[in-house]
Amino acid sequence: MAQTLFDTLITVHYDNMDQNHFVREQIESRITEYLHQGYTVYNLSTFQHPPAREKVRQISSPSEDAWLDYDLGSQIEQLVPLLKEAHKMKIFPEIEIVGVTWWKCVEQARYLLSQHNVPVQINYDYTDLVCDYVGIKALGITFSMDGKPIPIPSDMVLEKYRKSMGGE
């Protein structure tokens, strides 16, 4: 999926702590790919935002308590009308969603968007699942959550992550 570009990119919780900046750098490169093709990027975050660029729409939470839960539901409510306006159709093209956040938050955003009949495809190569997957694998833990197997990032991005951490 990493090479496919859809009509729109949504980033979630850009303000998450990304200790070695790997995920943030990945997402910055993904944003750049979309912008070079003339596509719009929507960012749902509260405190930090991608560098200001044309065609990057920032959707912040209106809540002063957003730091408690990032107010994702409110941000989705703001996003859906923008997507409808941008796509001027009742059936949306596929939309990619990524995040500098815990990948379960990206899944929650996908779920909330599905409640508005907005189909999105999570690109797990551009979430912190990459870091979690490597950590889980190193600990020898079973790859499941809530009784379901967790998604597996691509070999390409796992190798890139290992190299960024000084591995061979």
C-alpha positions as semicolon CSV with decimal commas, in nm:
position;residue;x (nm);y (nm);z (nm)
1;M;0,000;0,000;0,000
2;A;0,288;0,237;0,071
3;Q;0,330;0,328;-0,296
4;T;-0,038;0,386;-0,377
5;L;-0,174;0,742;-0,363
6;F;-0,545;0,807;-0,326
7;D;-0,724;1,139;-0,379
8;T;-0,687;1,254;-0,019
9;L;-0,458;1,197;0,279
10;I;-0,567;1,237;0,642
11;T;-0,308;1,252;0,921
12;V;-0,413;1,189;1,281
13;H;-0,258;1,326;1,601
14;Y;0,053;1,477;1,453
15;D;0,134;1,595;1,807
16;N;0,214;1,250;1,947
17;M;0,550;1,180;2,106
18;D;0,765;1,009;1,844
19;Q;1,087;0,940;2,030
20;N;1,324;0,890;1,740
21;H;1,113;1,088;1,490
22;F;1,098;0,794;1,250
23;V;0,719;0,796;1,216
24;R;0,702;1,175;1,190
25;E;0,965;1,172;0,912
26;Q;0,773;0,895;0,734
27;I;0,454;1,100;0,749
28;E;0,629;1,417;0,634
29;S;0,751;1,228;0,328
30;R;0,399;1,093;0,267
31;I;0,250;1,443;0,295
32;T;0,508;1,567;0,045
33;E;0,418;1,286;-0,198
34;Y;0,053;1,388;-0,187
35;L;0,125;1,759;-0,222
36;H;0,355;1,702;-0,521
37;Q;0,064;1,531;-0,695
38;G;-0,164;1,827;-0,616
39;Y;-0,375;1,645;-0,357
40;T;-0,509;1,795;-0,035
41;V;-0,397;1,674;0,308
42;Y;-0,614;1,708;0,618
43;N;-0,441;1,705;0,957
44;L;-0,635;1,624;1,274
45;S;-0,425;1,733;1,568
46;T;-0,443;1,958;1,867
47;F;-0,105;2,095;1,967
48;Q;0,152;2,042;1,693
49;H;0,092;2,062;1,321
50;P;0,284;1,975;1,005
51;P;0,473;2,270;0,861
52;A;0,229;2,516;0,703
53;R;0,197;2,445;0,333
54;E;-0,061;2,514;0,071
55;K;-0,320;2,235;0,050
56;V;-0,259;2,114;0,408
57;R;-0,582;2,181;0,598
58;Q;-0,543;2,189;0,976
59;I;-0,845;2,072;1,177
60;S;-0,791;2,141;1,545
61;S;-1,020;2,060;1,830
62;P;-1,246;2,344;1,948
63;S;-1,230;2,199;2,300
64;E;-1,002;2,348;2,565
65;D;-0,984;1,999;2,719
66;A;-0,872;1,838;2,395
67;W;-0,549;1,723;2,554
68;L;-0,753;1,469;2,751
69;D;-0,862;1,263;2,449
70;Y;-0,763;1,470;2,144
71;D;-1,135;1,525;2,076
72;L;-1,116;1,307;1,767
73;G;-1,496;1,286;1,731
74;S;-1,526;1,664;1,705
75;Q;-1,247;1,680;1,449
76;I;-1,416;1,412;1,237
77;E;-1,740;1,613;1,253
78;Q;-1,549;1,912;1,111
79;L;-1,369;1,700;0,851
80;V;-1,667;1,525;0,691
81;P;-1,828;1,843;0,545
82;L;-1,487;1,948;0,407
83;L;-1,448;1,611;0,236
84;K;-1,800;1,630;0,096
85;E;-1,731;1,979;-0,039
86;A;-1,395;1,878;-0,185
87;H;-1,523;1,566;-0,355
88;K;-1,867;1,703;-0,448
89;M;-2,017;1,357;-0,452
90;K;-2,207;1,125;-0,224
91;I;-1,970;0,835;-0,286
92;F;-1,615;0,911;-0,181
93;P;-1,304;0,791;-0,357
94;E;-1,071;0,597;-0,132
95;I;-0,890;0,809;0,122
96;E;-0,563;0,719;0,294
97;I;-0,527;0,772;0,667
98;V;-0,201;0,765;0,865
99;G;-0,085;0,895;1,202
100;V;0,197;0,990;1,433
101;T;0,003;0,826;1,710
102;W;-0,088;0,493;1,855
103;W;-0,220;0,301;1,555
104;K;-0,540;0,211;1,744
105;C;-0,629;0,585;1,734
106;V;-0,598;0,576;1,357
107;E;-0,831;0,275;1,357
108;Q;-1,074;0,474;1,573
109;A;-1,064;0,760;1,322
110;R;-1,138;0,510;1,044
111;Y;-1,434;0,380;1,243
112;L;-1,571;0,732;1,308
113;L;-1,538;0,819;0,939
114;S;-1,718;0,498;0,843
115;Q;-2,014;0,621;1,050
116;H;-2,041;0,899;0,790
117;N;-1,997;0,656;0,498
118;V;-1,647;0,786;0,430
119;P;-1,424;0,490;0,336
120;V;-1,062;0,521;0,440
121;Q;-0,768;0,290;0,402
122;I;-0,514;0,283;0,687
123;N;-0,155;0,275;0,572
124;Y;0,005;0,108;0,873
125;D;0,353;0,178;0,733
126;Y;0,292;0,540;0,837
127;T;0,181;0,481;1,197
128;D;0,366;0,385;1,512
129;L;0,267;0,023;1,448
130;V;0,611;-0,004;1,289
131;C;0,778;0,072;1,625
132;D;0,531;-0,144;1,820
133;Y;0,572;-0,437;1,582
134;V;0,951;-0,438;1,613
135;G;0,924;-0,410;1,994
136;I;0,665;-0,687;2,020
137;K;0,866;-0,914;1,794
138;A;1,181;-0,855;2,001
139;L;0,992;-0,956;2,316
140;G;0,854;-1,268;2,150
141;I;0,495;-1,168;2,229
142;T;0,201;-1,300;2,027
143;F;0,089;-1,057;1,759
144;S;-0,272;-1,003;1,862
145;M;-0,491;-0,745;2,029
146;D;-0,845;-0,803;2,150
147;G;-0,817;-1,158;2,017
148;K;-0,742;-1,041;1,663
149;P;-0,406;-1,044;1,486
150;I;-0,246;-0,703;1,455
151;P;-0,164;-0,573;1,107
152;I;0,193;-0,624;0,991
153;P;0,388;-0,333;0,840
154;S;0,563;-0,393;0,507
155;D;0,909;-0,548;0,503
156;M;1,036;-0,234;0,329
157;V;0,937;-0,001;0,613
158;L;1,048;-0,248;0,883
159;E;1,392;-0,258;0,724
160;K;1,400;0,122;0,700
161;Y;1,307;0,146;1,069
162;R;1,576;-0,102;1,175
163;K;1,836;0,099;0,981
164;S;1,717;0,423;1,143
165;M;1,777;0,259;1,481
166;G;2,134;0,166;1,384
167;G;2,055;-0,195;1,293
168;E;2,176;-0,383;0,990
